[in-house]
Amino acid sequence: MNHLLKITIICCLLAVIVAGCAGLRGPDAAARPAQPSVGAGGGVAALAPAVTVPTTPEPEPVPGSVLAHLSTEEQLLQATIPRRDPYGLAVRLDPDLAALPAAVAEPNGYQVGDREIFWVHNADTERNLELEAELVYKTDVVNVWVESGRSYDHERLISSIDRFSRMSYPKLTAIFGREWSPGVDGDVRLHVLHNAQMGSSVAGYYYSADEYSRLVNPFSNEKEIFFINLNFVNGLHDYTVYETVLAHEFQHMIHWNQDRGEDLWLNEGLSEFAQEVADYAPDTIFVFAFGSYPDLQLTTWSPVPGANSPHYGAAYLFVAYLAQRFGPQFLGTLVAEQANGTEGVTAALQAAGFDVDFDSLFADWVVANWADEPQALGEDGRYGYWMIDLPAFTPADQLSRFPVDETAAEVSNYGTDYIQFLGEGDITFHFAGDTETVLAPTNAVSGRRMWWSNRGDDANPRLTREFDLSALPAGIQVTMTVQSWWDIEQNYDYGYVMASRDGQGWAILAGDRTRTDNPTGNALGAGYTGRSMAGGAAPVWVTEQYDLSAYTGGPLWIQFSYVTDDGVNAAGWFIDDVAIPALGLLDDFEGDVDAWQSEAWILTDNRLPQRWIVQLLEFEVGHLTAVRRVPVDDQGRATLDVDGLGKGRTAVIAISALAPATTEPAKYRYWVTNR
């Protein structure tokens, strides 16, 4: 996860970056009794009963022969990506851990003045370190820890913690639901650790690995806990900024309990909006960054540290739009929805009784971001924001004279190019967009087809095949080679090749380029992370070899297991041309693939349809007077006439590309003729 800018974590920025994330599995979701919270008068106020958190069943493996008849897009629509289950993964590799309890039986019973050792992640070094902290305060909601020997303003800190406990906590849980409580440590209180060891760019983070035993993740603190940068807090004049960070990180904690596997962009948008749920004023600092870069892909997150300000702005603005249009209570439906990302938004809208899907909603949001005129066209806020003062969005082009020669451009999928018409006359706008895109910039090594890991946050797609090695005598050398291409978030997400004699217990096989270091605690063993490079920055196909000699004389299951944390995900992992020479086997996936069992891996030619939304926004003296969605045909072409430009009449074309799963840009051309 690299963003703690996401640290093994998920992040939020706030003049500095605020992070939160890296989820793992926790207890089985079940009905949980309500826990008390601090009321406005300082005593205990009853909460609404805790609801049962729904779970998504593990998908059944699908034979490759079924997928062979489906397009890449059809497979993506049908696939349910298995969630990462750190506890289950640990047990698969070490069956003795099966008896490990999900939580301790009794809480520690901490008292003010107690000291304890904690693990903290440093975003600058991407390493974990230990420190001692003292419990300096506690409420009915939270235990407050400060790194030993560090100075801080005790009175101001306690005042903010009291406000969080009495006001923010009940408001946030009323909308988003409950955190896991009493949780892994058996304590109804959550923990907040203030320390100066998190790095220079991070204000706060939540790390879901702390929800597990240290036998599952060696750097777990085994608590419901989030972390605050003490240097950040000590530099504040206004402690309400600190309080908004508490609200941000707490939403991440709640979301992990309610819906593991949520797309990072949506999780971060909800955390950015959490401060408004807690009755703080909107903070639009990141909206200005997004307004300067509306071509940004809404549905992804940058792997580059420090590059996520516009992503925070886009994600926040989308969630704020949801809350305005469908009501803040809808956000609770969204958090509880077990489908994720764009599919989760559509499912939550349907569950709440709204007849609109994500793509249609996105189109309206695109108009609202440029026009920001909620009273326009009698649409009751559809095309603007009542409570947010938006900056002017930056156009991709401004056209003041016509005609305009053919111009080549590109736009991110689920991003938007705004082309502004400032000239005069009657014109025709011509659009020609690509009709096809790719999952990643590569092709199969041989033939057309290869297997792709799929991509997602907090995910574990798997691809398995059984081989018969019973005819191979013990003691002979048996190897397997695989052509591999990978672009995997370095140090946080991993690809593993696993072997099993029975399909139940597994061992990780080392390849030529697997890594065995574990800087963040996410690695299970020898795995692939980063990029498959051969002296360059871009991934390339490489040949990986594995020793299967220990598995002769019986059945052998091979599994390709892609494991991602809660944060950034990259293009993923492709494999082709699996060969076991001792069996005379070379499988290039062009023929019979029935022996392969897929759990969300995609048998692909790396091609996806590229779809478009082209919209015309018309204005009279700066006021929105019409919105037209222009049909784009199967050849990716569209034309539209715009009449009467000039004398206060202007227009904007909004061009948005719509393709799932990919972060590759979409290419198009446009030109303008006079009429």
C-alpha positions in Angstrom: 0.0 0.0 0.0 2.3 2.8 -0.3 0.1 5.6 0.5 0.6 7.0 3.8 1.0 8.6 2.0 -0.7 5.5 2.3 1.3 3.5 4.7 0.6 -0.2 5.1 -2.4 1.7 5.6 -5.0 3.8 3.8 -4.6 7.5 3.8 -6.1 10.9 4.0 -4.3 14.1 3.6 -4.9 17.2 5.4 -2.4 19.9 4.6 -0.3 16.9 5.5 -1.3 13.4 4.5 -3.6 11.5 6.7 -3.6 7.8 6.2 -5.6 4.8 7.1 -5.9 1.1 6.0 -4.2 -2.2 5.3 -7.0 -4.5 6.3 -6.9 -8.1 7.3 -9.6 -10.4 8.4 -11.2 -10.2 11.8 -13.9 -12.0 13.6 -16.7 -13.6 11.8 -19.3 -11.0 11.3 -22.2 -11.6 13.6 -24.8 -9.7 15.6 -22.9 -7.7 18.2 -24.5 -6.2 21.3 -24.6 -2.4 21.5 -21.8 -0.8 23.5 -22.2 2.4 25.5 -20.8 5.7 24.3 -20.2 8.9 26.2 -23.2 11.2 26.0 -23.3 14.9 25.8 -23.3 15.4 29.5 -20.2 13.2 30.0 -22.1 10.1 31.1 -23.0 7.0 29.1 -25.6 7.5 26.3 -27.3 4.5 24.8 -26.6 3.7 21.2 -29.0 2.2 18.7 -28.7 -1.6 18.8 -25.8 -2.9 16.7 -27.0 -4.6 13.5 -25.8 -7.8 12.0 -23.0 -7.2 9.6 -23.7 -9.2 6.4 -21.0 -11.3 4.9 -20.4 -12.2 1.3 -20.0 -16.0 0.7 -16.7 -17.1 -0.9 -17.2 -17.6 -4.6 -17.2 -21.1 -6.0 -14.3 -21.9 -8.4 -15.2 -21.6 -12.0 -13.7 -24.0 -14.6 -11.6 -22.4 -17.3 -13.8 -24.0 -20.0 -16.7 -21.9 -18.8 -14.7 -18.7 -18.9 -13.3 -19.6 -22.4 -16.7 -18.8 -23.9 -16.9 -15.4 -22.3 -15.4 -12.0 -23.2 -13.1 -10.3 -20.7 -15.9 -7.8 -19.9 -18.4 -10.6 -19.3 -16.0 -12.4 -17.0 -15.4 -9.1 -15.0 -19.2 -8.6 -14.6 -19.6 -12.2 -13.3 -16.6 -12.5 -11.1 -16.8 -12.1 -7.4 -13.3 -11.4 -6.1 -12.5 -13.3 -2.9 -11.6 -11.1 0.0 -8.3 -11.3 1.6 -8.5 -13.4 4.8 -5.2 -13.1 6.6 -6.3 -15.5 9.3 -7.4 -18.1 6.7 -4.2 -17.6 4.7 -2.1 -18.1 7.8 -4.0 -21.4 8.6 -3.6 -22.7 5.0 0.2 -22.3 5.4 0.3 -23.4 9.1 -2.6 -25.6 10.1 -1.6 -25.4 13.8 -2.9 -21.8 13.8 -6.5 -23.1 13.3 -7.0 -23.0 17.0 -6.0 -19.3 17.2 -8.9 -17.3 18.8 -10.1 -14.2 16.9 -10.1 -12.2 20.1 -8.9 -12.3 23.7 -11.4 -13.5 26.3 -10.8 -10.6 28.8 -9.7 -7.0 28.2 -6.5 -5.7 29.7 -8.1 -3.2 32.0 -5.7 -0.4 31.3 -5.3 2.4 33.8 -4.0 5.9 33.3 -0.3 5.8 33.8 0.2 2.4 32.3 2.9 2.0 29.7 3.0 -0.4 26.7 5.2 -1.2 23.6 3.6 -0.5 20.2 4.5 -1.1 16.6 4.4 2.1 14.4 4.8 2.3 10.7 7.1 5.1 9.3 6.0 6.3 6.0 9.3 7.8 5.0 11.3 4.6 5.5 8.4 2.1 4.9 9.6 0.2 8.0 8.0 -0.6 11.3 9.5 0.3 14.6 8.7 -0.2 18.3 8.1 2.5 20.8 6.9 2.9 24.3 3.8 4.9 25.1 1.9 6.0 28.2 -1.9 5.9 28.7 -2.6 9.6 29.6 -6.4 9.6 29.5 -9.4 7.5 28.9 -13.1 7.9 28.3 -15.9 5.4 27.9 -15.0 5.4 24.2 -11.2 5.7 23.9 -7.9 5.0 25.5 -5.5 7.9 24.8 -1.8 7.0 24.4 1.2 9.3 24.0 4.7 8.3 23.1 6.8 8.3 26.3 9.0 11.4 26.8 7.2 13.5 24.2 5.8 16.9 25.0 2.2 17.8 24.1 -0.6 20.1 25.2 -2.4 17.9 27.6 -5.4 20.1 28.1 -6.1 20.8 24.5 -5.6 17.1 23.6 -8.0 16.0 26.3 -10.6 18.6 25.3 -10.6 17.3 21.7 -10.8 13.7 22.9 -13.8 14.5 25.0 -15.5 16.1 22.0 -14.8 13.1 19.9 -16.2 10.8 22.6 -19.3 12.8 23.4 -20.2 14.2 19.9 -18.3 12.7 17.0 -18.4 9.1 18.0 -22.2 8.8 18.3 -22.8 10.8 15.1 -20.4 8.7 13.1 -21.7 5.4 14.3 -25.3 6.5 13.8 -24.5 7.0 10.0 -21.7 4.6 9.2 -22.4 1.8 11.8 -20.1 0.3 14.5 -16.5 -0.6 14.7 -15.6 -4.1 15.9 -16.4 -3.9 19.6 -15.3 -5.2 22.0 -12.9 -6.3 19.3 -9.6 -8.2 19.1 -8.5 -7.0 22.5 -11.8 -7.6 24.3 -12.0 -3.9 25.1 -15.0 -1.7 24.3 -12.7 1.2 24.0 -10.8 2.0 20.9 -7.2 3.3 21.2 -5.5 6.4 19.8 -1.7 6.5 19.8 0.0 9.9 19.4 3.7 9.6 18.4 6.5 11.3 16.5 7.7 8.2 14.6 5.3 8.1 11.6 7.3 10.1 9.1 7.1 13.7 7.9 4.1 13.4 5.5 1.5 11.6 7.6 -1.0 13.1 10.0 -2.8 9.9 10.9 -3.5 6.3 9.8 -5.5 3.3 10.6 -4.0 -0.1 10.0 -6.3 -3.1 9.9 -3.5 -5.6 10.6 -3.8 -4.4 14.2 -7.2 -6.3 14.3 -5.3 -9.6 14.2 -3.0 -11.7 16.3 0.7 -11.2 15.9 0.8 -14.8 14.7 -1.0 -13.5 11.6 0.9 -10.2 11.2 4.1 -9.8 13.2 3.6 -6.0 13.5 0.0 -6.1 14.8 -0.7 -4.2 18.0 -3.8 -6.5 18.6 -6.1 -3.5 19.2 -8.7 -1.4 17.5 -6.3 1.5 17.2 -5.4 4.4 15.0 -2.3 6.5 15.0 -1.8 10.3 15.1 1.4 12.2 14.3 2.3 14.1 17.4 4.5 16.6 15.4 1.4 17.3 13.3 -0.8 17.9 16.3 1.8 20.1 18.1 2.1 22.3 15.1 -1.7 23.1 15.0 -3.2 26.4 16.1 -6.7 25.1 15.6 -7.3 21.7 17.2 -10.5 21.2 15.3 -8.2 20.1 12.4 -6.9 17.3 14.7 -10.5 16.4 15.5 -11.4 16.0 11.8 -8.5 13.6 11.5 -10.0 11.5 14.3 -13.3 11.4 12.4 -11.5 10.4 9.2 -9.6 7.5 10.7 -12.6 6.3 12.7 -14.6 5.9 9.5 -11.8 3.6 8.2 -12.1 1.6 11.3 -15.8 1.3 11.0 -15.6 0.5 7.3 -13.2 -2.4 7.9 -15.8 -3.9 10.3 -18.8 -3.3 8.1 -17.4 -4.0 4.6 -13.9 -5.4 4.1 -12.6 -5.0 0.6 -14.0 -1.6 -0.2 -12.3 0.3 -3.1 -9.8 2.7 -1.6 -11.1 5.7 -3.5 -14.6 5.3 -2.1 -13.3 4.5 1.4 -11.2 7.6 1.4 -14.1 9.7 0.1 -16.3 8.5 2.9 -13.5 9.3 5.4 -13.1 12.8 4.0 -16.8 13.4 4.4 -16.8 12.0 7.9 -15.9 15.3 9.4 -19.2 16.7 8.1 -21.1 13.8 9.6 -19.4 14.8 12.8 -20.6 18.4 12.3 -17.4 20.0 11.2 -17.4 22.5 8.3 -16.5 21.1 4.8 -12.8 21.2 4.0 -12.4 21.8 0.3 -8.6 22.1 0.1 -8.3 19.0 -2.0 -11.3 19.9 -4.2 -9.1 22.7 -5.6 -6.5 20.2 -6.5 -9.1 18.1 -8.3 -10.6 21.1 -10.0 -7.2 21.7 -11.7 -7.1 18.1 -12.9 -10.6 16.9 -13.8 -9.1 14.3 -16.1 -8.3 12.4 -13.0 -9.7 8.9 -12.8 -12.2 8.8 -9.9 -12.1 5.1 -9.5 -8.4 4.6 -8.6 -5.7 5.9 -6.4 -2.1 7.0 -7.2 0.7 4.7 -6.1 3.0 7.7 -6.1 3.5 9.2 -2.6 2.4 12.8 -2.3 0.3 12.6 -5.6 -3.1 12.0 -4.1 -4.4 15.4 -3.2 -6.6 15.5 -6.3 -7.8 12.0 -5.6 -8.9 13.0 -2.1 -10.7 16.0 -3.7 -12.5 13.8 -6.3 -13.5 11.1 -3.9 -14.7 13.6 -1.3 -16.7 15.5 -3.8 -18.4 12.4 -5.2 -19.4 11.3 -1.6 -20.6 14.8 -0.8 -22.7 14.6 -4.0 -24.2 11.3 -2.9 -25.1 12.7 0.5 -26.7 15.8 -1.0 -28.7 13.9 -3.6 -29.8 10.8 -1.7 -29.5 12.0 1.9 -26.7 11.3 4.5 -28.4 8.1 5.7 -27.7 6.6 2.3 -24.0 6.6 3.2 -24.8 4.1 5.9 -26.4 1.9 3.3 -23.3 2.3 1.1 -20.9 1.4 3.9 -22.9 -1.7 4.8 -23.2 -2.9 1.1 -20.9 -5.8 0.6 -20.3 -5.1 -3.1 -17.5 -2.6 -3.6 -16.5 0.4 -5.7 -18.8 1.2 -8.6 -20.8 -2.0 -8.3 -21.3 -1.3 -4.6 -22.6 2.2 -5.4 -25.1 0.8 -7.8 -26.2 -2.0 -5.4 -26.6 0.4 -2.6 -28.7 2.8 -4.7 -31.0 -0.1 -5.7 -31.3 -1.3 -2.1 -32.3 2.3 -1.1 -34.9 2.4 -3.8 -33.2 4.8 -6.2 -33.5 3.9 -9.9 -30.1 5.0 -11.1 -26.8 3.2 -11.7 -23.2 4.3 -11.2 -22.5 5.4 -14.8 -25.7 7.6 -15.0 -24.9 9.1 -11.6 -21.3 9.7 -12.7 -22.6 11.6 -15.8 -24.8 13.9 -13.6 -21.8 14.4 -11.3 -19.6 15.5 -14.2 -22.2 18.2 -15.0 -22.5 19.3 -11.4 -18.7 19.7 -11.1 -18.6 22.2 -14.0 -21.9 24.0 -13.7 -22.2 24.0 -9.9 -25.8 25.4 -10.2 -28.0 23.2 -7.9 -31.1 25.3 -8.7 -30.7 24.8 -12.5 -33.3 23.1 -14.7 -35.6 22.3 -11.7 -33.5 19.2 -10.9 -33.4 19.8 -7.2 -29.7 20.0 -6.8 -28.7 17.5 -9.4 -26.3 19.8 -11.2 -24.5 21.5 -8.4 -23.8 21.7 -4.7 -25.8 23.6 -2.0 -23.2 23.5 0.7 -19.8 23.6 -1.1 -18.3 26.5 -2.9 -16.5 24.9 -5.8 -13.5 26.3 -7.7 -13.8 26.8 -11.4 -12.8 23.6 -13.1 -10.0 23.7 -15.6 -11.0 23.0 -19.2 -8.9 20.7 -21.4 -9.4 23.1 -24.3 -11.0 26.5 -25.0 -12.2 27.1 -28.5 -12.8 30.7 -29.5 -12.5 30.4 -33.3 -14.1 28.0 -35.7 -13.5 25.7 -37.5 -11.1 23.7 -35.5 -8.8 21.1 -37.1 -8.7 17.5 -35.9 -7.2 17.3 -32.5 -5.9 14.1 -30.7 -6.5 13.8 -27.0 -6.8 11.3 -24.2 -8.8 11.1 -21.0 -8.7 8.8 -18.0 -11.5 6.3 -17.6 -14.0 7.8 -15.2 -12.2 11.1 -15.7 -13.5 14.1 -17.7 -12.2 16.5 -20.4 -14.2 19.7 -20.5 -14.0 21.5 -23.9 -15.3 25.1 -23.6 -16.8 26.9 -26.6 -16.2 30.7 -26.3 -16.5 31.6 -30.0 -19.6 32.7 -32.0 -21.7 31.1 -34.6 -23.5 27.8 -35.4 -21.1 24.8 -35.3 -21.0 21.0 -35.5 -18.8 19.2 -33.0 -17.3 15.8 -34.2 -16.1 13.1 -31.9 -14.2 9.9 -32.6 -13.1 7.7 -29.7 -11.3 4.4 -29.4 -13.7 1.5 -29.3 -11.3 -0.8 -27.5 -8.9 -0.6 -24.5 -6.6 -3.0 -22.6 -6.4 -4.1 -19.0 -2.6 -3.4 -19.0 0.0 -2.5 -21.6 1.0 -6.1 -22.6 0.0 -9.1 -24.7 0.1 -12.8 -24.4 3.5 -14.5 -24.8 2.1 -17.0 -27.3 -1.3 -17.0 -29.0 -4.1 -14.6 -27.8 -5.0 -15.8 -24.3 -3.4 -15.5 -20.9 -4.6 -15.6 -17.3 -4.9 -12.3 -15.4 -5.2 -12.0 -11.6 -7.9 -9.4 -11.7 -7.4 -6.4 -9.3 -9.0 -5.0 -6.2 -8.3 -3.9 -2.7 -8.2 -6.3 0.2 -8.5 -9.1 -2.3 -7.3 -12.7 -2.9 -8.1 -14.0 -6.4 -6.8 -17.5 -6.9 -6.2 -19.8 -9.9 -5.7 -23.5 -9.3 -4.9 -26.7 -11.2 -4.3 -30.3 -10.1 -1.5 -32.3 -11.8 -0.7 -36.0 -11.5 2.9 -36.7 -10.6 2.2 -40.2 -9.5 4.2 -41.7 -12.4 7.3 -39.7 -11.5 9.7 -41.5 -9.1 11.1 -39.9 -6.0 14.5 -38.4 -6.3 14.3 -37.0 -9.8 14.4 -33.3 -10.6 11.0 -31.9 -11.6 10.6 -28.2 -12.5 7.8 -26.0 -13.6 8.3 -22.8 -15.7 5.8 -20.0 -16.1 5.9 -16.9 -18.2 5.0 -14.0 -15.8 4.3 -10.3 -16.1 3.5 -8.3 -12.9 2.8 -4.8 -11.7 2.1 -5.2 -8.0 2.2 -2.6 -5.3 5.6 -2.9 -3.9 6.0 -4.2 -0.3 2.2 -4.2 0.3 0.7 -6.5 -2.3 2.1 -9.9 -3.3 1.7 -12.7 -5.8 2.4 -16.3 -4.6 2.8 -19.6 -6.3 1.7 -22.3 -3.9 1.8 -26.1 -3.9 -0.2 -28.7 -2.1 -0.5 -32.5 -1.9 -4.2 -32.5 -0.9 -5.6 -29.1 -2.0 -5.9 -28.1 1.7 -2.5 -27.4 3.2 -0.2 -25.3 1.1 3.4 -24.3 0.8 4.8 -21.3 -1.0 7.3 -22.0 -3.9 10.2 -19.8 -4.4 10.8 -18.5 -8.0 13.8 -16.8 -9.6 12.5 -13.3 -8.7 10.4 -13.8 -5.6 11.4 -11.7 -2.5 11.6 -13.0 1.0 11.9 -9.7 2.9 8.9 -8.5 4.8 9.2 -4.7 5.6 5.5 -4.1 6.2 4.4 -7.4 7.7 2.2 -8.2 4.6 4.4 -10.9 3.1 3.4 -14.5 3.7 6.7 -15.9 2.3 8.5 -15.8 -1.1 6.4 -13.6 -3.3 6.3 -11.2 -6.2 5.9 -7.5 -5.5 6.8 -4.4 -7.5 7.4 -4.9 -11.2 8.8 -7.6 -13.4 11.6 -5.6 -14.9 14.6 -6.4 -16.9 16.6 -3.2 -16.5 13.7 -0.8 -17.3 10.9 0.8 -15.4 8.1 -0.9 -17.3 7.1 -4.5 -16.5 8.2 -7.2 -19.0 7.5 -10.9 -19.4 10.0 -13.0 -17.6 10.5 -16.8 -17.2 10.1 -18.1 -13.6 11.1 -21.6 -12.6 10.0 -23.6 -9.6 11.2 -26.8 -8.0 8.5 -29.5 -7.8 10.8 -32.4 -6.9 9.3 -32.8 -3.4 5.9 -33.5 -4.9 6.6 -36.6 -7.0 4.7 -39.8 -6.5 1.2 -38.4 -6.1 -1.2 -35.6 -6.9 0.0 -32.0 -6.9 -2.1 -28.8 -6.8 -0.6 -25.6 -8.0 -2.2 -22.3 -7.1 -1.5 -18.8 -8.2 -2.6 -16.6 -5.3 -2.7 -12.8 -5.6 -3.1 -11.0 -2.2 -3.6 -7.3 -1.9 -4.0 -5.1 1.1 -6.7 -2.4 1.7 -5.0 0.3 -0.3 -3.6 1.0 -3.7 -3.8 -1.8 -6.3 -1.8 -1.9 -9.5 -2.4 -3.6 -12.9 -1.9 -7.0 -11.4 -0.3 -10.3 -12.5 -0.5 -12.1 -15.9 0.7 -15.7 -16.5 1.2 -17.6 -19.8 2.8 -20.8 -21.0 2.9 -23.1 -17.9 5.3 -25.9 -18.6 6.3 -29.1 -16.6 8.8 -30.9 -18.9 8.8 -34.1 -16.8 5.1 -34.5 -17.7 5.5 -33.4 -21.3 3.2 -30.5 -20.5 3.0 -27.1 -22.0 -0.2 -25.2 -21.5 -0.5 -21.9 -23.4 -4.3 -21.5 -22.6 -5.2 -21.5 -26.2 -6.9 -25.0 -26.1 -8.7 -26.9 -23.4 -8.5 -25.0 -20.1 -11.1 -27.1 -18.2 -8.5 -28.3 -15.6 -7.9 -24.7 -14.4 -10.2 -23.5 -11.6 -10.6 -19.8 -11.3 -11.7 -17.8 -8.3 -11.9 -14.4 -10.0 -8.9 -14.8 -12.3 -9.8 -13.8 -15.9 -8.9 -15.8 -19.0 -8.3 -12.8 -21.3 -7.1 -11.5 -24.6 -6.5 -8.2 -22.8 -9.2 -6.4 -24.6 -12.1 -4.4 -23.3 -14.8 -2.4 -25.0 -14.1 1.4 -24.6 -17.4 3.2 -23.9 -18.0 6.9 -23.7 -20.3 9.5 -22.3 -20.4 12.8 -24.3 -22.5 15.6 -22.9 -23.3 19.1 -24.0 -23.8 21.8 -21.4 -25.4 25.0 -22.7 -25.3 28.3 -20.8 -27.0 31.7 -21.1 -25.1 34.5 -19.3 -23.4 31.9 -17.2 -26.5 30.0 -16.2 -27.0 26.4 -17.2 -30.0 26.1 -19.6 -29.7 22.6 -21.0 -27.9 19.3 -20.7 -27.8 16.9 -23.6 -26.3 13.5 -23.5 -25.0 12.7 -27.0 -25.2 9.1 -28.3 -21.9 7.6 -29.3 -22.3 4.8 -31.9 -20.5 1.4 -32.1 -17.6 3.0 -34.0 -17.0 5.4 -31.2 -18.4 8.4 -33.2 -20.7 11.2 -32.3 -21.7 14.5 -33.8 -23.8 17.3 -32.4 -24.9 20.7 -33.6 -24.5 23.7 -31.3 -26.5 26.8 -32.4 -26.3 30.5 -31.6 -23.0 30.7 -29.8 -22.0 34.2 -28.8 -23.8 37.2 -27.1 -23.7 35.6 -23.7 -24.4 32.1 -25.0 -21.6 29.5 -24.4 -21.3 25.8 -24.3 -19.1 23.0 -22.9 -18.6 19.5 -24.1 -17.8 17.0 -21.3 -16.1 13.9 -22.5 -15.8 10.9 -20.2 -14.4 7.5 -20.9 -16.1 4.5 -19.2 -14.2 1.1 -19.0 -14.0 -1.1 -15.9 -10.9 -2.5 -14.3 -8.3 -0.6 -16.2 -6.2 2.5 -15.4 -5.1 2.9 -19.0 -6.2 6.2 -20.6 -8.7 6.4 -23.5 -7.8 8.1 -26.7 -10.1 10.2 -28.9 -10.1 12.9 -31.6 -12.4 15.9 -32.1 -12.8 18.6 -34.7 -15.3 21.4 -35.3 -16.9 22.6 -38.5 -19.0 25.7 -39.2 -22.6 25.4 -40.4 
